Structure formats: C-alpha cells, structure tokens
Amino acid sequence: MPKPKGQKNTKNKAKHSKLMAKKINKKKKEEATRKERLKVIVQNQINKKE
C-alpha cells in the first residue's frame, strides 16, 4: 500500500545519514592512524641508519 499523501520517510533518511557519516569518519580516522604509524616507522629507520 502506498503511503498517505504528505507522509515522508524522514526517519530512515536520518538514520542513513547518521550511519554514512559514522562510516566516513571511521575511514578518515583509520587513514590518520595509519599515516601516523608510518611516520613513526620511517623515523625509527632513519634514526637507526645514523
């Protein structure tokens, strides 16, 4: 059955937006931690060579 006139699907849209934002933030956070780890590893290697 179709929804009555004027009824919107805002609850699911809000939920979807929230989940997508969470996913994007998680990915950014993982990339940042990965870069940080690589910086530390590179610094350690540079210090060992000297």
PDB file of N, CA, C and O in Angstrom:
ATOM      1  N   MET A   1       0.838  -1.184   0.000  1.00  0.00           N
ATOM      2  CA  MET A   1       0.000   0.000   0.000  1.00  0.00           C
ATOM      3  C   MET A   1       0.881   1.246   0.000  1.00  0.00           C
ATOM      4  O   MET A   1       1.893   1.294   0.701  1.00  0.00           O
ATOM      5  N   PRO A   2       0.505   2.235  -0.772  1.00  0.00           N
ATOM      6  CA  PRO A   2       1.288   3.480  -0.771  1.00  0.00           C
ATOM      7  C   PRO A   2       1.054   4.265   0.510  1.00  0.00           C
ATOM      8  O   PRO A   2       0.053   4.086   1.204  1.00  0.00           O
ATOM      9  N   LYS A   3       1.999   5.130   0.798  1.00  0.00           N
ATOM     10  CA  LYS A   3       1.876   5.970   1.990  1.00  0.00           C
ATOM     11  C   LYS A   3       0.840   7.055   1.746  1.00  0.00           C
ATOM     12  O   LYS A   3       0.622   7.480   0.612  1.00  0.00           O
ATOM     13  N   PRO A   4       0.211   7.495   2.818  1.00  0.00           N
ATOM     14  CA  PRO A   4      -0.741   8.598   2.668  1.00  0.00           C
ATOM     15  C   PRO A   4      -0.042   9.863   2.175  1.00  0.00           C
ATOM     16  O   PRO A   4       1.161  10.027   2.377  1.00  0.00           O
ATOM     17  N   LYS A   5      -0.771  10.731   1.548  1.00  0.00           N
ATOM     18  CA  LYS A   5      -0.227  11.959   0.987  1.00  0.00           C
ATOM     19  C   LYS A   5       0.448  12.797   2.072  1.00  0.00           C
ATOM     20  O   LYS A   5      -0.109  13.016   3.147  1.00  0.00           O
ATOM     21  N   GLY A   6       1.649  13.256   1.767  1.00  0.00           N
ATOM     22  CA  GLY A   6       2.363  14.132   2.702  1.00  0.00           C
ATOM     23  C   GLY A   6       3.255  13.403   3.674  1.00  0.00           C
ATOM     24  O   GLY A   6       4.056  14.049   4.350  1.00  0.00           O
ATOM     25  N   GLN A   7       3.163  12.096   3.781  1.00  0.00           N
ATOM     26  CA  GLN A   7       4.000  11.356   4.719  1.00  0.00           C
ATOM     27  C   GLN A   7       5.382  11.138   4.110  1.00  0.00           C
ATOM     28  O   GLN A   7       5.505  10.653   2.986  1.00  0.00           O
ATOM     29  N   LYS A   8       6.405  11.495   4.852  1.00  0.00           N
ATOM     30  CA  LYS A   8       7.772  11.395   4.350  1.00  0.00           C
ATOM     31  C   LYS A   8       8.535  10.311   5.107  1.00  0.00           C
ATOM     32  O   LYS A   8       8.153   9.892   6.200  1.00  0.00           O
ATOM     33  N   ASN A   9       9.597   9.888   4.500  1.00  0.00           N
ATOM     34  CA  ASN A   9      10.429   8.841   5.075  1.00  0.00           C
ATOM     35  C   ASN A   9      11.632   9.475   5.791  1.00  0.00           C
ATOM     36  O   ASN A   9      12.770   9.070   5.555  1.00  0.00           O
ATOM     37  N   THR A  10      11.394  10.442   6.645  1.00  0.00           N
ATOM     38  CA  THR A  10      12.498  11.181   7.259  1.00  0.00           C
ATOM     39  C   THR A  10      13.243  10.368   8.295  1.00  0.00           C
ATOM     40  O   THR A  10      14.434  10.592   8.509  1.00  0.00           O
ATOM     41  N   LYS A  11      12.582   9.440   8.936  1.00  0.00           N
ATOM     42  CA  LYS A  11      13.237   8.648   9.981  1.00  0.00           C
ATOM     43  C   LYS A  11      14.360   7.806   9.380  1.00  0.00           C
ATOM     44  O   LYS A  11      15.475   7.774   9.900  1.00  0.00           O
ATOM     45  N   ASN A  12      14.050   7.125   8.276  1.00  0.00           N
ATOM     46  CA  ASN A  12      15.071   6.287   7.645  1.00  0.00           C
ATOM     47  C   ASN A  12      16.168   7.121   7.010  1.00  0.00           C
ATOM     48  O   ASN A  12      17.333   6.724   7.021  1.00  0.00           O
ATOM     49  N   LYS A  13      15.810   8.277   6.455  1.00  0.00           N
ATOM     50  CA  LYS A  13      16.825   9.146   5.850  1.00  0.00           C
ATOM     51  C   LYS A  13      17.805   9.626   6.900  1.00  0.00           C
ATOM     52  O   LYS A  13      19.014   9.647   6.668  1.00  0.00           O
ATOM     53  N   ALA A  14      17.279  10.018   8.074  1.00  0.00           N
ATOM     54  CA  ALA A  14      18.138  10.494   9.155  1.00  0.00           C
ATOM     55  C   ALA A  14      19.054   9.372   9.632  1.00  0.00           C
ATOM     56  O   ALA A  14      20.235   9.593   9.900  1.00  0.00           O
ATOM     57  N   LYS A  15      18.505   8.183   9.732  1.00  0.00           N
ATOM     58  CA  LYS A  15      19.290   7.031  10.172  1.00  0.00           C
ATOM     59  C   LYS A  15      20.406   6.732   9.167  1.00  0.00           C
ATOM     60  O   LYS A  15      21.546   6.463   9.547  1.00  0.00           O
ATOM     61  N   HIS A  16      20.059   6.786   7.892  1.00  0.00           N
ATOM     62  CA  HIS A  16      21.042   6.517   6.839  1.00  0.00           C
ATOM     63  C   HIS A  16      22.153   7.564   6.860  1.00  0.00           C
ATOM     64  O   HIS A  16      23.332   7.227   6.758  1.00  0.00           O
ATOM     65  N   SER A  17      21.774   8.826   6.991  1.00  0.00           N
ATOM     66  CA  SER A  17      22.771   9.901   7.030  1.00  0.00           C
ATOM     67  C   SER A  17      23.720   9.711   8.208  1.00  0.00           C
ATOM     68  O   SER A  17      24.931   9.897   8.090  1.00  0.00           O
ATOM     69  N   LYS A  18      23.146   9.340   9.335  1.00  0.00           N
ATOM     70  CA  LYS A  18      23.950   9.143  10.538  1.00  0.00           C
ATOM     71  C   LYS A  18      24.941   7.992  10.336  1.00  0.00           C
ATOM     72  O   LYS A  18      26.113   8.104  10.695  1.00  0.00           O
ATOM     73  N   LEU A  19      24.464   6.895   9.762  1.00  0.00           N
ATOM     74  CA  LEU A  19      25.332   5.737   9.532  1.00  0.00           C
ATOM     75  C   LEU A  19      26.423   6.048   8.516  1.00  0.00           C
ATOM     76  O   LEU A  19      27.569   5.632   8.686  1.00  0.00           O
ATOM     77  N   MET A  20      26.074   6.773   7.470  1.00  0.00           N
ATOM     78  CA  MET A  20      27.067   7.118   6.456  1.00  0.00           C
ATOM     79  C   MET A  20      28.133   8.047   7.038  1.00  0.00           C
ATOM     80  O   MET A  20      29.317   7.892   6.739  1.00  0.00           O
ATOM     81  N   ALA A  21      27.725   9.001   7.857  1.00  0.00           N
ATOM     82  CA  ALA A  21      28.685   9.905   8.494  1.00  0.00           C
ATOM     83  C   ALA A  21      29.624   9.115   9.397  1.00  0.00           C
ATOM     84  O   ALA A  21      30.827   9.373   9.436  1.00  0.00           O
ATOM     85  N   LYS A  22      29.069   8.156  10.118  1.00  0.00           N
ATOM     86  CA  LYS A  22      29.861   7.323  11.012  1.00  0.00           C
ATOM     87  C   LYS A  22      30.900   6.529  10.216  1.00  0.00           C
ATOM     88  O   LYS A  22      32.056   6.412  10.625  1.00  0.00           O
ATOM     89  N   LYS A  23      30.473   5.988   9.080  1.00  0.00           N
ATOM     90  CA  LYS A  23      31.357   5.203   8.222  1.00  0.00           C
ATOM     91  C   LYS A  23      32.496   6.059   7.669  1.00  0.00           C
ATOM     92  O   LYS A  23      33.654   5.641   7.665  1.00  0.00           O
ATOM     93  N   ILE A  24      32.154   7.260   7.204  1.00  0.00           N
ATOM     94  CA  ILE A  24      33.155   8.164   6.638  1.00  0.00           C
ATOM     95  C   ILE A  24      34.155   8.593   7.706  1.00  0.00           C
ATOM     96  O   ILE A  24      35.360   8.628   7.457  1.00  0.00           O
ATOM     97  N   ASN A  25      33.649   8.922   8.906  1.00  0.00           N
ATOM     98  CA  ASN A  25      34.541   9.337   9.993  1.00  0.00           C
ATOM     99  C   ASN A  25      35.471   8.207  10.409  1.00  0.00           C
ATOM    100  O   ASN A  25      36.639   8.439  10.722  1.00  0.00           O
ATOM    101  N   LYS A  26      34.949   6.984  10.411  1.00  0.00           N
ATOM    102  CA  LYS A  26      35.775   5.830  10.769  1.00  0.00           C
ATOM    103  C   LYS A  26      36.909   5.661   9.761  1.00  0.00           C
ATOM    104  O   LYS A  26      38.051   5.405  10.140  1.00  0.00           O
ATOM    105  N   LYS A  27      36.591   5.804   8.487  1.00  0.00           N
ATOM    106  CA  LYS A  27      37.600   5.655   7.439  1.00  0.00           C
ATOM    107  C   LYS A  27      38.679   6.732   7.560  1.00  0.00           C
ATOM    108  O   LYS A  27      39.867   6.439   7.431  1.00  0.00           O
ATOM    109  N   LYS A  28      38.265   7.985   7.811  1.00  0.00           N
ATOM    110  CA  LYS A  28      39.233   9.070   7.980  1.00  0.00           C
ATOM    111  C   LYS A  28      40.141   8.804   9.172  1.00  0.00           C
ATOM    112  O   LYS A  28      41.350   9.028   9.102  1.00  0.00           O
ATOM    113  N   LYS A  29      39.554   8.324  10.270  1.00  0.00           N
ATOM    114  CA  LYS A  29      40.317   8.060  11.479  1.00  0.00           C
ATOM    115  C   LYS A  29      41.343   6.953  11.234  1.00  0.00           C
ATOM    116  O   LYS A  29      42.488   7.052  11.675  1.00  0.00           O
ATOM    117  N   GLU A  30      40.927   5.899  10.528  1.00  0.00           N
ATOM    118  CA  GLU A  30      41.849   4.806  10.219  1.00  0.00           C
ATOM    119  C   GLU A  30      42.998   5.280   9.337  1.00  0.00           C
ATOM    120  O   GLU A  30      44.144   4.883   9.547  1.00  0.00           O
ATOM    121  N   GLU A  31      42.704   6.119   8.357  1.00  0.00           N
ATOM    122  CA  GLU A  31      43.759   6.647   7.489  1.00  0.00           C
ATOM    123  C   GLU A  31      44.737   7.494   8.286  1.00  0.00           C
ATOM    124  O   GLU A  31      45.947   7.415   8.074  1.00  0.00           O
ATOM    125  N   ALA A  32      44.220   8.302   9.198  1.00  0.00           N
ATOM    126  CA  ALA A  32      45.089   9.160  10.000  1.00  0.00           C
ATOM    127  C   ALA A  32      46.000   8.318  10.898  1.00  0.00           C
ATOM    128  O   ALA A  32      47.191   8.605  11.017  1.00  0.00           O
ATOM    129  N   THR A  33      45.448   7.291  11.522  1.00  0.00           N
ATOM    130  CA  THR A  33      46.282   6.448  12.390  1.00  0.00           C
ATOM    131  C   THR A  33      47.317   5.691  11.580  1.00  0.00           C
ATOM    132  O   THR A  33      48.444   5.493  12.034  1.00  0.00           O
ATOM    133  N   ARG A  34      46.940   5.268  10.388  1.00  0.00           N
ATOM    134  CA  ARG A  34      47.890   4.555   9.516  1.00  0.00           C
ATOM    135  C   ARG A  34      49.050   5.476   9.137  1.00  0.00           C
ATOM    136  O   ARG A  34      50.212   5.071   9.177  1.00  0.00           O
ATOM    137  N   LYS A  35      48.726   6.707   8.773  1.00  0.00           N
ATOM    138  CA  LYS A  35      49.781   7.666   8.419  1.00  0.00           C
ATOM    139  C   LYS A  35      50.701   7.918   9.607  1.00  0.00           C
ATOM    140  O   LYS A  35      51.919   8.010   9.457  1.00  0.00           O
ATOM    141  N   GLU A  36      50.100   8.029  10.791  1.00  0.00           N
ATOM    142  CA  GLU A  36      50.886   8.289  11.993  1.00  0.00           C
ATOM    143  C   GLU A  36      51.844   7.129  12.267  1.00  0.00           C
ATOM    144  O   GLU A  36      53.011   7.343  12.596  1.00  0.00           O
ATOM    145  N   ARG A  37      51.342   5.903  12.126  1.00  0.00           N
ATOM    146  CA  ARG A  37      52.198   4.731  12.328  1.00  0.00           C
ATOM    147  C   ARG A  37      53.339   4.707  11.327  1.00  0.00           C
ATOM    148  O   ARG A  37      54.478   4.409  11.687  1.00  0.00           O
ATOM    149  N   LEU A  38      53.040   5.020  10.068  1.00  0.00           N
ATOM    150  CA  LEU A  38      54.091   5.030   9.049  1.00  0.00           C
ATOM    151  C   LEU A  38      55.159   6.077   9.350  1.00  0.00           C
ATOM    152  O   LEU A  38      56.348   5.833   9.147  1.00  0.00           O
ATOM    153  N   LYS A  39      54.731   7.242   9.835  1.00  0.00           N
ATOM    154  CA  LYS A  39      55.695   8.284  10.187  1.00  0.00           C
ATOM    155  C   LYS A  39      56.646   7.788  11.265  1.00  0.00           C
ATOM    156  O   LYS A  39      57.853   8.013  11.189  1.00  0.00           O
ATOM    157  N   VAL A  40      56.095   7.111  12.272  1.00  0.00           N
ATOM    158  CA  VAL A  40      56.923   6.600  13.363  1.00  0.00           C
ATOM    159  C   VAL A  40      57.908   5.556  12.845  1.00  0.00           C
ATOM    160  O   VAL A  40      59.083   5.564  13.212  1.00  0.00           O
ATOM    161  N   ILE A  41      57.424   4.663  11.996  1.00  0.00           N
ATOM    162  CA  ILE A  41      58.299   3.616  11.446  1.00  0.00           C
ATOM    163  C   ILE A  41      59.419   4.226  10.615  1.00  0.00           C
ATOM    164  O   ILE A  41      60.571   3.808  10.732  1.00  0.00           O
ATOM    165  N   VAL A  42      59.100   5.201   9.783  1.00  0.00           N
ATOM    166  CA  VAL A  42      60.104   5.854   8.945  1.00  0.00           C
ATOM    167  C   VAL A  42      61.123   6.579   9.818  1.00  0.00           C
ATOM    168  O   VAL A  42      62.323   6.509   9.556  1.00  0.00           O
ATOM    169  N   GLN A  43      60.661   7.267  10.843  1.00  0.00           N
ATOM    170  CA  GLN A  43      61.576   7.963  11.739  1.00  0.00           C
ATOM    171  C   GLN A  43      62.528   6.976  12.429  1.00  0.00           C
ATOM    172  O   GLN A  43      63.724   7.238  12.561  1.00  0.00           O
ATOM    173  N   ASN A  44      61.976   5.839  12.863  1.00  0.00           N
ATOM    174  CA  ASN A  44      62.819   4.831  13.504  1.00  0.00           C
ATOM    175  C   ASN A  44      63.894   4.326  12.551  1.00  0.00           C
ATOM    176  O   ASN A  44      65.042   4.146  12.955  1.00  0.00           O
ATOM    177  N   GLN A  45      63.537   4.098  11.299  1.00  0.00           N
ATOM    178  CA  GLN A  45      64.505   3.607  10.320  1.00  0.00           C
ATOM    179  C   GLN A  45      65.582   4.663  10.046  1.00  0.00           C
ATOM    180  O   GLN A  45      66.759   4.326   9.915  1.00  0.00           O
ATOM    181  N   ILE A  46      65.190   5.919   9.960  1.00  0.00           N
ATOM    182  CA  ILE A  46      66.149   6.995   9.728  1.00  0.00           C
ATOM    183  C   ILE A  46      67.113   7.092  10.900  1.00  0.00           C
ATOM    184  O   ILE A  46      68.317   7.264  10.709  1.00  0.00           O
ATOM    185  N   ASN A  47      66.581   6.982  12.119  1.00  0.00           N
ATOM    186  CA  ASN A  47      67.429   7.070  13.295  1.00  0.00           C
ATOM    187  C   ASN A  47      68.391   5.889  13.401  1.00  0.00           C
ATOM    188  O   ASN A  47      69.511   6.054  13.885  1.00  0.00           O
ATOM    189  N   LYS A  48      67.976   4.704  12.959  1.00  0.00           N
ATOM    190  CA  LYS A  48      68.856   3.537  13.008  1.00  0.00           C
ATOM    191  C   LYS A  48      70.035   3.692  12.046  1.00  0.00           C
ATOM    192  O   LYS A  48      71.150   3.275  12.360  1.00  0.00           O
ATOM    193  N   LYS A  49      69.797   4.279  10.895  1.00  0.00           N
ATOM    194  CA  LYS A  49      70.853   4.451   9.895  1.00  0.00           C
ATOM    195  C   LYS A  49      71.922   5.420  10.342  1.00  0.00           C
ATOM    196  O   LYS A  49      73.082   5.288   9.954  1.00  0.00           O
ATOM    197  N   GLU A  50      71.550   6.389  11.149  1.00  0.00           N
ATOM    198  CA  GLU A  50      72.519   7.410  11.589  1.00  0.00           C
ATOM    199  C   GLU A  50      73.377   6.929  12.687  1.00  0.00           C
ATOM    200  O   GLU A  50      74.239   7.667  13.166  1.00  0.00           O
TER     201      GLU A  50
END
